Amino acid sequence: SWFLMIVCGILTPVGGLLFTIQWDNDIISASAYEELFNAIHSAQFLEFLLPGVIAAIFALDLMKLILNDAEKRLMYLTVPMAIAGLYGGIIYAYIINWEPDADPTYEFYQYSQVACISAGYFIFGIMCIVRILVAKEKISLGDDPAKAIMYEFILSLFIVIGGFICAVGYWAFIDGMFETDTICDSTGTACSTGYVRVYTLSYLYGDPYQPGFYAAETADVNYESQFKAFYCGYSFFVLGVSMAIAYDMDIVGNYKKVRAAQGAAAAAS
C-alpha cells in the first residue's frame, strides 16, 4: 500500500506538470493576458502538487510511522499546508485583481468565488504558521493554562474555518465555471448565434476557443465532468487536511475543556 501511495504522490504532480505544459503557449505568449494565464497555471499546478506531497507523506508514514511523533506531524503536515495556504492565497488574490493595460473593460468572471478561495487559503495558511510558532515556543499563549487551552482551541477552529471557506469557494467556482455567453469578436459587434464560450475555461487554458468553445445546440462543454470531479475532490481534500491538523491539535478535547471551564465559572458565579 505504501508503494502505491508513493506512486500516486509522484504521478499526481508529474501528471499536473505534463497537463500544464500542453496548453497553447503560442496564444498565451502572444496575448496581453500572459501574466494572468501564467498565474492561473501556477495555481492549477499547486492543486496537483499539494495532494501529491500529502500522499507521499502518508506513504512514508506507512513505511516508517513518521506521523506517530507529534513533532513530525507538525513538520510534515502543518508546514506544507502553511506554504500552500500562503502561496494559494497570494496567487489567487493576484489573479482576481490583475487588470490588462490594453483592456479597460476587463473583469474577471467569478471574482467573488475566487476571492473566497483566496481568503480560505490565507486563513488556514496563516493559522498554520501561528500553530508552528506556538509549538516552537516562538509565541506564548500566556501563563494561564485555561486561557492557553481556549486560545489553542480558537486557533484550531480557524484552521478548519479556513479550509471550509476555501472548499466553499471551490464549490461556488465549480457551479459557475460552465456559465456561457455568445462568441463575439474583439469589437463586440460580430457575435455568433451558433456557438458559445465558457469564459472560465478560456481563462484556465489561455485559449479563447478550446476547450471552452462549443456548439450551442449541443450544450456539451468539453471536460465539464472531469473538471467538476477534480475540483469537488480537491475541495474535500483541503477541508479534510485542515480538519486533520485541527484534530491533531486536540480540537475536540480542548472544546470539552473550554465548555467545562465555562460551566465551572457559571456555577461559581
C-alpha positions as CSV (number, residue, x, y, z in Angstrom):
1,S,0.0,0.0,0.0
2,W,2.8,2.4,0.8
3,F,4.3,1.7,-2.7
4,L,1.0,2.6,-4.4
5,M,0.8,5.8,-2.3
6,I,4.3,6.8,-3.3
7,V,3.5,6.2,-7.0
8,C,0.3,8.3,-6.5
9,G,2.3,11.0,-4.8
10,I,4.8,11.1,-7.6
11,L,2.5,10.7,-10.6
12,T,0.0,13.4,-9.4
13,P,2.3,16.4,-9.7
14,V,4.1,14.9,-12.7
15,G,0.7,14.5,-14.4
16,G,-0.2,18.0,-13.5
17,L,3.1,19.3,-15.0
18,L,2.5,17.4,-18.2
19,F,-1.0,18.7,-18.3
20,T,0.0,22.3,-17.9
21,I,2.8,22.3,-20.5
22,Q,0.3,21.1,-23.2
23,W,-1.6,24.4,-23.1
24,D,-1.5,26.6,-26.2
25,N,1.6,28.6,-25.3
26,D,1.7,30.4,-28.7
27,I,-1.6,32.0,-27.9
28,I,-0.6,32.8,-24.4
29,S,2.8,34.4,-25.3
30,A,1.2,36.5,-28.0
31,S,-1.5,37.8,-25.7
32,A,-1.7,40.8,-23.4
33,Y,-3.1,38.3,-20.8
34,E,0.2,36.3,-20.5
35,E,0.7,37.2,-16.8
36,L,-2.8,36.2,-15.9
37,F,-2.5,32.9,-17.7
38,N,0.8,32.1,-16.1
39,A,-0.7,32.9,-12.6
40,I,-3.7,30.7,-13.3
41,H,-1.5,27.8,-14.5
42,S,0.7,28.2,-11.3
43,A,-2.4,27.9,-9.2
44,Q,-3.5,24.8,-11.1
45,F,-0.1,23.2,-10.6
46,L,-0.4,23.9,-6.8
47,E,-3.7,22.0,-6.9
48,F,-1.9,19.0,-8.4
49,L,1.3,19.3,-6.3
50,L,-0.3,19.5,-2.8
51,P,-2.2,16.2,-2.9
52,G,0.9,14.5,-4.3
53,V,3.0,15.8,-1.5
54,I,0.5,14.8,1.2
55,A,0.1,11.3,-0.4
56,A,3.9,10.8,-0.4
57,I,4.0,11.8,3.3
58,F,1.3,9.3,4.1
59,A,3.2,6.7,2.2
60,L,6.3,7.4,4.3
61,D,4.2,7.1,7.4
62,L,3.0,3.6,6.3
63,M,6.7,2.6,5.8
64,K,8.3,4.2,8.9
65,L,5.4,5.5,11.1
66,I,6.8,9.1,10.9
67,L,3.4,10.6,11.9
68,N,3.3,8.9,15.3
69,D,5.6,11.6,16.6
70,A,3.8,15.0,17.3
71,E,6.9,17.0,16.2
72,K,7.0,15.2,12.9
73,R,3.3,15.6,12.4
74,L,3.8,19.3,12.9
75,M,6.5,19.4,10.3
76,Y,5.1,17.0,7.7
77,L,1.5,18.2,7.7
78,T,1.3,21.7,9.1
79,V,4.3,23.1,7.2
80,P,3.2,22.0,3.7
81,M,-0.3,23.3,4.4
82,A,1.1,26.6,5.6
83,I,3.2,27.1,2.5
84,A,0.4,26.0,0.2
85,G,-2.0,28.3,2.1
86,L,0.1,31.4,1.6
87,Y,1.0,30.6,-2.0
88,G,-2.6,29.8,-2.9
89,G,-3.9,32.9,-1.2
90,I,-1.3,35.2,-2.9
91,I,-1.7,33.7,-6.4
92,Y,-5.5,33.7,-6.4
93,A,-5.6,37.3,-5.0
94,Y,-3.2,38.3,-7.8
95,I,-5.5,36.6,-10.4
96,I,-8.7,38.3,-9.3
97,N,-7.0,41.8,-9.0
98,W,-5.0,41.6,-12.2
99,E,-6.0,44.1,-15.0
100,P,-4.7,44.4,-18.5
101,D,-3.4,47.7,-19.6
102,A,-5.0,47.4,-23.1
103,D,-8.5,46.5,-22.0
104,P,-10.1,49.0,-19.6
105,T,-13.4,47.0,-19.7
106,Y,-11.8,43.8,-18.4
107,E,-13.4,42.0,-15.5
108,F,-12.6,38.6,-14.0
109,Y,-15.6,36.3,-14.2
110,Q,-16.3,34.6,-10.8
111,Y,-14.5,37.3,-8.8
112,S,-16.4,36.6,-5.6
113,Q,-15.9,32.8,-5.9
114,V,-12.2,33.0,-6.4
115,A,-11.9,35.7,-3.7
116,C,-13.5,33.1,-1.3
117,I,-10.8,30.6,-2.4
118,S,-8.1,33.1,-1.8
119,A,-9.4,34.1,1.6
120,G,-9.7,30.4,2.7
121,Y,-6.1,29.7,1.7
122,F,-4.9,32.8,3.6
123,I,-6.8,31.9,6.8
124,F,-5.6,28.4,7.1
125,G,-2.1,29.2,5.9
126,I,-1.6,32.0,8.4
127,M,-3.2,29.9,11.2
128,C,-0.9,27.0,10.4
129,I,2.1,29.4,10.7
130,V,0.8,30.6,14.0
131,R,0.5,27.0,15.2
132,I,4.1,26.3,14.2
133,L,5.3,29.3,16.1
134,V,3.3,28.4,19.2
135,A,4.6,24.8,19.0
136,K,8.2,26.1,18.7
137,E,7.5,28.4,21.6
138,K,8.2,31.5,19.5
139,I,4.7,32.8,20.5
140,S,3.4,32.4,24.0
141,L,-0.3,31.8,24.7
142,G,0.1,33.2,28.3
143,D,0.7,31.7,31.7
144,D,-2.9,30.9,32.4
145,P,-3.5,27.2,31.4
146,A,-7.2,27.8,30.9
147,K,-6.7,30.7,28.6
148,A,-4.0,28.8,26.7
149,I,-6.4,25.9,26.0
150,M,-9.0,28.4,24.8
151,Y,-6.6,30.1,22.5
152,E,-5.4,26.8,21.1
153,F,-9.0,25.8,20.5
154,I,-9.7,29.1,18.7
155,L,-6.6,28.6,16.6
156,S,-7.6,25.1,15.6
157,L,-11.1,26.3,14.8
158,F,-9.8,29.0,12.5
159,I,-7.7,26.4,10.6
160,V,-11.0,24.4,10.0
161,I,-12.8,27.6,9.1
162,G,-10.1,28.5,6.6
163,G,-10.3,25.1,5.0
164,F,-14.1,25.3,4.9
165,I,-14.1,28.7,3.3
166,C,-11.6,27.5,0.7
167,A,-13.8,24.5,-0.1
168,V,-17.0,26.6,-0.3
169,G,-15.1,28.9,-2.8
170,Y,-14.2,25.9,-4.9
171,W,-17.8,24.6,-4.8
172,A,-19.1,28.0,-5.9
173,F,-16.3,28.1,-8.6
174,I,-17.5,24.7,-9.9
175,D,-21.1,25.9,-10.0
176,G,-20.2,29.0,-12.1
177,M,-17.4,27.5,-14.1
178,F,-19.6,26.5,-17.1
179,E,-21.7,29.6,-17.4
180,T,-21.7,30.6,-21.1
181,D,-22.1,33.6,-23.3
182,T,-22.1,34.2,-27.1
183,I,-18.9,34.4,-29.0
184,C,-18.0,37.9,-30.2
185,D,-15.1,39.5,-31.9
186,S,-12.7,41.9,-30.2
187,T,-15.0,44.9,-31.1
188,G,-18.1,43.1,-29.6
189,T,-20.1,43.8,-32.8
190,A,-19.9,40.5,-34.6
191,C,-21.4,37.8,-32.4
192,S,-22.1,34.2,-33.3
193,T,-25.5,32.7,-32.6
194,G,-24.4,29.1,-33.1
195,Y,-21.6,28.9,-30.6
196,V,-21.0,30.0,-27.1
197,R,-17.9,30.4,-24.9
198,V,-17.3,29.1,-21.4
199,Y,-15.3,32.1,-20.2
200,T,-13.7,30.5,-17.1
201,L,-12.3,27.6,-19.2
202,S,-11.0,30.0,-21.7
203,Y,-9.1,31.7,-18.8
204,L,-7.9,28.4,-17.4
205,Y,-6.3,27.3,-20.7
206,G,-5.3,30.7,-22.1
207,D,-7.2,29.6,-25.2
208,P,-10.2,31.5,-26.5
209,Y,-11.6,28.6,-28.4
210,Q,-10.8,25.2,-26.9
211,P,-11.9,23.6,-24.6
212,G,-14.3,26.4,-23.6
213,F,-15.9,26.7,-27.0
214,Y,-18.8,24.5,-28.2
215,A,-21.9,24.4,-30.4
216,A,-24.8,26.0,-28.6
217,E,-27.3,23.4,-29.8
218,T,-25.3,20.5,-28.3
219,A,-24.8,22.1,-24.8
220,D,-21.9,19.7,-24.4
221,V,-19.0,21.5,-22.8
222,N,-15.6,19.8,-23.2
223,Y,-14.2,18.3,-20.0
224,E,-17.1,19.5,-17.8
225,S,-17.5,16.3,-15.9
226,Q,-13.7,15.9,-15.4
227,F,-13.3,19.5,-14.1
228,K,-16.2,19.1,-11.7
229,A,-15.0,15.8,-10.4
230,F,-11.4,17.2,-9.8
231,Y,-12.4,20.4,-8.1
232,C,-15.0,18.7,-6.0
233,G,-12.5,16.1,-4.8
234,Y,-9.8,18.7,-4.3
235,S,-12.1,20.9,-2.1
236,F,-12.8,18.0,0.2
237,F,-9.1,17.2,0.3
238,V,-8.3,20.7,1.5
239,L,-11.1,20.6,4.1
240,G,-10.1,17.1,5.2
241,V,-6.4,18.0,5.8
242,S,-7.3,21.2,7.7
243,M,-9.6,19.1,9.9
244,A,-6.9,16.5,10.4
245,I,-4.5,19.3,11.6
246,A,-7.2,20.6,13.9
247,Y,-7.8,17.2,15.3
248,D,-4.1,16.8,15.9
249,M,-4.3,20.0,17.9
250,D,-6.9,18.2,20.1
251,I,-9.8,20.5,19.0
252,V,-12.3,18.1,20.4
253,G,-10.6,17.7,23.8
254,N,-9.9,21.4,24.0
255,Y,-13.6,22.2,23.2
256,K,-14.7,20.0,26.1
257,K,-12.2,21.6,28.4
258,V,-13.4,25.1,27.4
259,R,-17.0,24.1,28.0
260,A,-16.2,22.6,31.3
261,A,-14.3,25.7,32.4
262,Q,-17.2,27.9,31.3
263,G,-19.6,25.7,33.2
264,A,-17.5,25.8,36.4
265,A,-17.2,29.6,36.1
266,A,-21.0,29.9,35.7
267,A,-21.6,27.7,38.7
268,A,-19.2,29.7,40.8
269,S,-20.9,32.9,40.0
